[in-house]
Amino acid sequence: MASCSSRNRDAPIAVVERGGCAVGGLGARIEEDSMERPYQITAAICLLFAAFVAHGAFRLRLYTPMGPGPGFFPFWLSLAFGLLAVVLFWQARFGRSEPMPADFFATRTGYLRIAAILGALIGMVVLLNPLGFRLTSLLFYFFLLNVLGRQKLLVSVLIALAGSFGVYHVFADWLLIPLPIGVLGI
């Protein structure tokens, strides 16, 4: 790879030059095939998520007369997460940047699998109340194992049954936490 030149060091915006280098207004050079920019974007998203959780937790009570309130642990965990996001951004910006792996971007099949998982999660949210926890999670597990995981049919059915009905039994009968039953009563 060609090295970055020193032209346009004082450019107010990033300029992509030949050789695959972007030169920022402060003279910082970012190579196009480094992991610096993805790490910075990830750190920014994590910091926004930490701020969102901290705001929601702060709206809850941090302390009660009996001790820590419902917002205590989410608030402090979000602060720790935000601090880690700042450290990630700092390391990405000022640390030595590692090269981007050749397989950083997924293939078309990989993106279709990601879309299928997101679609299954959305379907689970939509079907949870009408069908109930057991049937919805049974369909979800079966889809993930059989279609995406490419397991044998018997293995998919057994794991889906154990996962859906077993988890329901643990929560509903042992922990006494109610889960949606659905219109079929299953």
C-alpha positions in Angstrom: 0.0 0.0 0.0 1.2 3.5 -0.8 2.0 5.7 2.2 -0.1 8.7 2.9 1.2 12.0 1.6 1.3 15.2 3.6 -0.8 17.2 1.1 -3.9 18.9 2.4 -2.8 18.6 6.0 -4.8 21.8 6.8 -7.9 20.8 4.9 -11.1 21.6 6.9 -12.7 18.3 6.0 -11.4 14.9 5.3 -10.1 14.5 1.8 -9.5 11.0 0.3 -6.3 11.0 -1.8 -4.8 8.5 -4.1 -3.2 5.7 -2.1 -6.3 5.2 0.1 -5.6 7.8 2.8 -7.9 10.4 4.3 -6.3 13.5 5.6 -8.3 15.3 8.3 -8.3 19.0 9.2 -5.9 18.4 12.1 -3.5 16.5 9.9 -4.5 13.1 11.3 -4.3 10.4 8.6 -6.8 7.6 8.5 -6.0 4.7 6.2 -9.1 3.4 4.4 -8.3 -0.3 5.2 -7.7 0.2 8.9 -10.1 -0.6 11.8 -9.9 2.9 13.2 -13.2 4.2 11.8 -15.3 1.1 12.6 -14.0 1.2 16.2 -14.8 4.8 16.5 -18.4 4.3 15.1 -18.8 1.3 17.5 -17.6 3.4 20.4 -20.0 6.2 19.6 -23.0 3.9 19.3 -22.1 2.2 22.6 -21.7 5.7 24.3 -25.2 6.7 23.0 -26.7 3.4 24.3 -25.0 3.9 27.7 -26.4 7.5 27.9 -29.8 6.2 27.0 -29.7 3.5 29.7 -28.3 5.9 32.3 -31.1 8.4 31.6 -33.7 5.7 32.0 -32.1 4.3 35.1 -31.7 7.8 36.6 -35.5 8.3 36.2 -36.0 5.3 38.4 -35.1 5.5 42.1 -31.5 4.9 42.7 -32.1 4.4 46.5 -35.0 3.3 48.6 -35.3 3.3 52.4 -34.4 -0.4 52.3 -31.3 0.0 50.1 -30.5 0.2 46.4 -33.5 0.9 44.2 -34.5 -0.4 40.8 -32.3 2.1 38.9 -29.1 1.5 41.0 -27.5 -1.3 39.0 -28.5 -0.2 35.6 -27.2 3.3 36.3 -23.8 2.2 37.4 -23.5 -0.5 34.7 -24.3 2.1 32.1 -21.7 4.4 33.5 -19.1 1.6 33.3 -20.2 0.8 29.8 -19.9 4.4 28.8 -16.4 4.6 30.3 -15.4 1.5 28.3 -16.9 3.1 25.1 -14.7 6.2 25.8 -11.7 4.0 26.3 -12.4 2.2 23.0 -12.7 5.5 21.1 -9.5 6.8 22.7 -7.6 3.6 21.7 -9.0 3.7 18.2 -8.1 7.4 17.8 -4.7 7.6 19.4 -3.6 3.9 19.5 -1.9 2.0 16.7 -4.6 1.0 14.2 -4.8 -2.6 13.1 -5.5 -3.5 9.5 -9.0 -4.4 8.5 -9.4 -8.2 8.0 -10.1 -9.3 4.4 -13.4 -10.9 5.5 -14.6 -7.9 7.5 -17.7 -7.4 5.4 -19.9 -10.5 5.1 -20.9 -12.1 1.9 -24.5 -11.9 0.5 -25.4 -15.1 2.3 -24.1 -13.7 5.6 -26.3 -10.5 5.2 -29.3 -12.7 4.4 -28.7 -14.7 7.5 -28.5 -11.5 9.6 -31.8 -10.3 8.0 -33.4 -13.7 8.8 -32.4 -13.5 12.4 -33.7 -10.0 12.8 -36.9 -11.0 11.0 -37.3 -13.9 13.4 -36.7 -11.6 16.4 -39.3 -9.2 15.1 -41.7 -12.1 14.5 -41.2 -13.4 18.1 -42.0 -9.9 19.5 -45.2 -9.7 17.3 -46.4 -13.2 18.0 -45.5 -13.4 21.7 -48.9 -12.2 23.1 -51.2 -13.9 20.5 -49.5 -17.3 20.5 -47.9 -17.3 24.0 -44.3 -17.8 25.0 -44.2 -21.6 24.5 -45.4 -21.7 20.9 -43.6 -18.5 19.8 -40.3 -19.6 21.2 -40.8 -23.1 19.8 -41.2 -21.6 16.3 -38.2 -19.3 16.9 -35.9 -22.0 18.1 -37.0 -24.4 15.3 -36.4 -21.7 12.7 -33.0 -20.8 14.0 -31.8 -24.4 14.4 -33.3 -25.9 11.2 -33.1 -23.1 8.7 -30.0 -21.1 9.8 -28.2 -23.7 11.9 -28.9 -26.5 9.5 -29.4 -29.1 12.2 -31.0 -32.5 11.6 -34.8 -32.4 12.0 -35.0 -34.5 15.1 -32.2 -32.4 16.9 -34.0 -29.2 15.9 -37.4 -30.5 17.3 -35.9 -31.8 20.5 -33.9 -28.6 21.3 -36.9 -26.4 20.3 -39.2 -28.3 22.6 -36.8 -28.3 25.5 -36.0 -24.7 25.0 -39.5 -23.4 24.7 -41.4 -25.6 27.1 -38.4 -26.1 29.5 -37.8 -22.4 29.9 -41.5 -21.8 30.4 -41.6 -24.4 33.1 -38.6 -22.9 34.9 -40.0 -19.4 34.9 -43.7 -20.2 35.5 -43.4 -23.1 37.9 -40.1 -22.7 39.8 -39.5 -18.9 39.7 -43.2 -18.1 39.7 -42.8 -15.5 37.0 -45.8 -15.4 34.6 -45.1 -15.5 30.9 -47.7 -14.9 28.1 -49.9 -18.0 27.5 -51.7 -16.9 24.3 -55.2 -17.6 22.8 -54.6 -21.3 22.5 -53.9 -21.7 26.2 -50.5 -23.4 25.5 
